[in-house]
Amino acid sequence: MTKTDSSTGTSSGTNTGTGSPDGVPLPTPSHTVGPFYGYALPFPGGGDIAPLGHPDSVTVRGYVLDGAGDPLPDALVELWGPDPDGKLPATDGSMRRDPASGGFLGRNGVEFTGWGRVQTDADGHWYARTLRPGARGRNAQYLSVCVHARGLLVHLFTRIYLPGDDAALAADPLLSGLAPDRRATLVAADEGRRTYRFDIRLQGEGETVFLEYQ
């Protein structure tokens, strides 16, 4: 897969491993990792980021796909985003627990924390309900994403840009530094009724642009 520097827009390939002296490929750590993400990490209501009934809520959904285009039923997608005014929340409460029993209490239904964690289902599908993020600085409206999946020793970062302001998308520092076909992998499709589709392709044709923070 290829990673793009989030500040410069430049890309660099990653190594695929080495073979044994007789030319037979040897197992690498990525062949033996996980998936273990279904244990302890998912939590009830992880995708319910927006308070119930909030007028600015949107639904973002999609699939996590491997290099062959097959869905991954055991991936995790984490989302972060600012509120509609472009302010980053500093509120706790995504995973509240009862101080006495330690049991999960869920979100309080009022505070917007801006963060959620979603596990893909048996069909590799995920969805989250959050607030449409406000623009920050020169950036167009986007959600930050972290992907955990089988075969990944290091999680991947990307962005979900929401359509609606073509001028802002064209001027965004990251998007403007990418070729049109690569740029398209970061922009969600508007499905109407405040729902957006964003598929995450880990490798292969149409691979999502992933970011490296330095």
Summary of the structure (lengths in Angstrom):
residues: 214
radius of gyration: 18.3
end to end distance: 18.0
largest distance: 62.8
contacts: 604
relative contact order: 0.24
helix: 9%
strand: 30%
